Amino acid sequence: MNNTIFLMFLVTENYKKKHNLSSAEFLKLDDKYAILNYVSECPDIFDSMNGEEMVEEIDQYVREN
């Protein structure tokens, strides 16, 4: 569980940085696309990724949803 929370934090921070988003803006995206829920459902995918790959994965997820 702690690893999943840490991965959620990393995804959030990397995504905000890459897209120049505030926390509030990220949370609006999360409300719409359930990004953090996606991370929590498949933490093994994100565990092996670097920051750039995490952002790419979330961008793809958002495009598909």
Secondary structure, 3 states (H helix, E strand, C coil): CHHHHHHHHHHHHHHHHHHCCCHHHHHHHHHHHCHHHHHHHCHHHHHCCCHHHHHHHHHHHHHHC
